[in-house]
Amino acid sequence: MADSKLIKEAINVSLKNAGFKKKSNSWYWSNNDVVQVINLQKSQYGDQYYLNFGIGLIELGISDFPKEQHCHIRFRAAAVVSDELKLKIESALDLESMSMSDEERASDISELIREVILPVFSDCSSKNGVLYSVKREQLTYI
């Protein structure tokens, strides 16, 4: 069975290159408009993990390092990907699944961050970008 350190390291490498700072099981990026949070949550029922995302608008009042659940906009990785990618990511984040090697697991997680999540966060790096993404229904809330 894979170790949770593998998931954290795959996330950390991808996000560090994008300017995120790690604090506990969350990664943060901010500017004058928004604070963006990526949080790794372990299921209470097994060795499955979830990637939760939050966007807080500075103008509405948000701390520098908010918990994901305190952000104004929240969603899970599975809410912003295709059904095919959703299954791939759920499998990569399920440490009880033996359907892939550690290398495939790390690669799939890095791909999700690089190809899906960072572009969504890039679109939402300003107040206007957040409003536009919400109007386009790009973000599905949890």
C-alpha positions in Angstrom: 0.0 0.0 0.0 1.3 3.5 -0.9 2.1 6.0 1.8 0.4 9.4 2.3 3.8 11.0 2.1 3.8 10.1 -1.6 0.6 12.2 -2.2 1.9 15.1 -0.1 5.2 15.2 -2.0 3.5 15.0 -5.4 1.3 18.0 -4.4 4.1 19.9 -2.8 6.5 19.7 -5.8 3.8 20.9 -8.2 2.6 23.7 -6.0 6.0 24.9 -4.8 6.9 25.6 -8.4 3.8 27.7 -8.7 4.6 29.8 -5.6 2.4 28.1 -3.0 3.5 27.9 0.6 2.8 24.8 2.7 1.3 24.9 6.1 0.3 21.7 7.7 -1.9 19.8 5.1 -2.7 22.9 3.2 -0.9 25.0 0.5 -1.5 28.8 0.1 -1.1 31.4 -2.5 -2.2 35.0 -2.3 -2.1 38.4 -3.9 -3.9 41.7 -3.2 -7.3 40.2 -4.4 -7.5 36.6 -3.3 -6.1 33.8 -1.0 -6.1 30.4 -2.6 -6.0 27.2 -0.6 -5.5 23.6 -1.5 -6.1 21.2 1.4 -5.5 17.5 1.5 -8.2 15.7 3.6 -8.1 12.1 4.7 -11.3 10.2 4.8 -12.4 9.1 8.2 -13.4 5.7 6.8 -10.3 4.5 5.2 -7.1 5.5 3.3 -8.8 7.6 0.8 -7.9 11.3 0.4 -9.7 14.3 -1.1 -8.3 17.5 -2.5 -10.4 20.5 -1.3 -9.9 23.9 -2.7 -10.8 27.3 -1.4 -10.7 30.9 -2.7 -11.1 33.7 -0.3 -11.7 37.3 -1.4 -9.5 39.8 0.5 -12.1 42.5 0.0 -14.6 40.4 1.9 -12.2 39.7 4.8 -10.1 36.6 5.0 -7.0 35.7 7.0 -3.6 35.2 5.4 -3.8 31.4 6.0 -7.5 30.5 6.3 -8.7 26.9 6.6 -10.3 25.8 3.4 -13.7 25.6 5.0 -13.5 29.3 5.8 -13.1 30.4 2.2 -15.8 32.2 0.3 -15.7 29.7 -2.6 -15.0 26.0 -2.0 -14.9 23.0 -4.3 -13.3 19.5 -4.6 -11.0 18.4 -7.4 -13.7 16.0 -8.6 -16.0 18.9 -9.2 -13.9 20.6 -11.9 -12.7 17.7 -14.0 -14.2 15.4 -16.6 -15.7 12.1 -15.5 -12.7 10.2 -16.9 -10.2 12.3 -15.0 -12.4 12.1 -11.9 -12.0 8.3 -11.8 -8.3 8.6 -12.4 -7.8 11.1 -9.6 -10.1 9.2 -7.1 -8.0 6.1 -7.8 -4.7 8.1 -7.3 -6.0 9.4 -4.0 -7.2 6.0 -2.8 -4.2 4.4 -1.0 -6.2 1.2 -0.6 -6.3 0.9 -4.4 -3.5 -1.3 -5.8 -4.5 -0.5 -9.4 -1.4 1.7 -9.9 2.3 2.0 -9.0 3.6 4.7 -6.7 5.1 6.4 -9.8 1.8 6.4 -11.7 0.0 7.7 -8.5 2.4 10.6 -8.1 2.3 11.3 -11.9 -1.5 11.4 -11.9 -1.6 13.8 -8.9 1.0 16.1 -10.4 -0.9 16.1 -13.7 -4.2 17.0 -12.0 -2.4 19.9 -10.2 -0.6 21.1 -13.3 -3.2 20.6 -16.0 -6.5 21.3 -14.2 -6.1 23.0 -10.8 -3.4 25.6 -11.5 -5.3 26.8 -14.6 -8.5 27.1 -12.6 -6.6 29.0 -9.9 -4.9 31.2 -12.5 -8.4 32.1 -13.8 -9.4 33.0 -10.3 -6.4 35.0 -9.3 -8.4 38.3 -9.2 -11.8 39.4 -8.0 -13.0 39.8 -11.6 -11.6 36.4 -12.5 -13.4 34.7 -9.6 -16.7 36.5 -10.6 -16.3 35.4 -14.2 -15.5 31.8 -13.3 -18.6 31.7 -11.0 -20.8 33.2 -13.8 -19.5 30.6 -16.3 -20.3 27.9 -13.7 -16.7 26.7 -13.9 -16.7 26.1 -10.2 -19.0 23.5 -8.7 -19.3 23.9 -5.0 -18.9 21.2 -2.3 
